[in-house]
């Protein structure tokens, strides 16, 4: 198969509209071609006039390990072009940076989750392009989490840098497709174009959303593999809790734990509460000691979520429910557990992080309500999921 960048490089006809234009590139370390050449180098070698670069969260170089660490602007030492950070002093392109190009190529590897900030960055550059009369091309890449949809829809008034619009947590779209929805939903008058992939088959195993023949490169420092991408629509919620999400270990966002829980008891309670929510993955109790971040230097009892191997069922796996069930089990086993982390999260200062992450308070309220059952959460979530499946239908390219 071919990613969007590979098709653009292979076909002079696709590149022809870029002739005589100043071109900017929005990219990160995973923006590479099939032979692992960075897209910037490949575009320059193909004769594209690259006049600027933009970097999303974690930066063009992906050098900032922790979450919510801002990147500065700088000048690329190889090509002597300005590199503008979209996760620093600004998160929307400034007027100054918008004057450095005519066409912006977006070549970002996403992980298929609303909260992964590249989704919102795409919306912001589309809005800026409309305001400044610029064109935006998405060089499309796979959604490694595939087509399944899961989670509550973001509620009005809960928009944020991790919530660009009314979609569920796991949206099941590529960035190219998401851009098409953004243009329509927000009624943007912008010159938008997608260089589509060739041969992407998100329903085919063993890779499903991720083609097995392509090596995985971290799009952000803690997105280490496809298992993380599959888990992320659930494990990202850990950022709004006092539980460790594994930052400071070699497998972040694939596990959770804390020094003061019993992982085996948590797994047993999850299985008692809703065994049907655990199909498609394998839960394994683990011990880990984070070298930084939450519970730094402390021995944690934890649960590893394996969305891989013989126990993986792509259609059945529901990571958002798995993680929600873990929170419920902890609340039942440890009623007074200080679960929700209260801190400024992604530039939101007056809302609980868990609510910002979920685009509303419903998930937290379900966890904290001792009488609420798994069926109660399904009752409010299933309609949201069905509605999004219908909404996105006309924007899918594959």
HELIX and SHEET records of a PDB file:
HELIX    1   1 UNK A    4  UNK A   10  1                                   7    
HELIX    2   2 UNK A   12  UNK A   15  1                                   4    
HELIX    3   3 UNK A   16  UNK A   18  5                                   3    
HELIX    4   4 UNK A   39  UNK A   45  1                                   7    
HELIX    5   5 UNK A   95  UNK A   98  1                                   4    
HELIX    6   6 UNK A  118  UNK A  132  1                                  15    
HELIX    7   7 UNK A  175  UNK A  185  1                                  11    
HELIX    8   8 UNK A  226  UNK A  235  1                                  10    
HELIX    9   9 UNK A  236  UNK A  240  5                                   5    
HELIX   10  10 UNK A  263  UNK A  274  1                                  12    
HELIX   11  11 UNK A  275  UNK A  278  5                                   4    
HELIX   12  12 UNK A  319  UNK A  333  1                                  15    
HELIX   13  13 UNK A  353  UNK A  358  1                                   6    
HELIX   14  14 UNK A  362  UNK A  368  1                                   7    
HELIX   15  15 UNK A  374  UNK A  392  1                                  19    
HELIX   16  16 UNK A  393  UNK A  395  5                                   3    
SHEET    1   A 7 UNK A  74  UNK A  75  0                                        
SHEET    2   A 7 UNK A  82  UNK A  85 -1                                        
SHEET    3   A 7 UNK A  50  UNK A  55  1                                        
SHEET    4   A 7 UNK A  23  UNK A  27  1                                        
SHEET    5   A 7 UNK A 103  UNK A 106  1                                        
SHEET    6   A 7 UNK A 135  UNK A 139  1                                        
SHEET    7   A 7 UNK A 191  UNK A 195  1                                        
SHEET    1   B 3 UNK A 255  UNK A 258  0                                        
SHEET    2   B 3 UNK A 299  UNK A 306 -1                                        
SHEET    3   B 3 UNK A 282  UNK A 289 -1                                        
END                                                                             
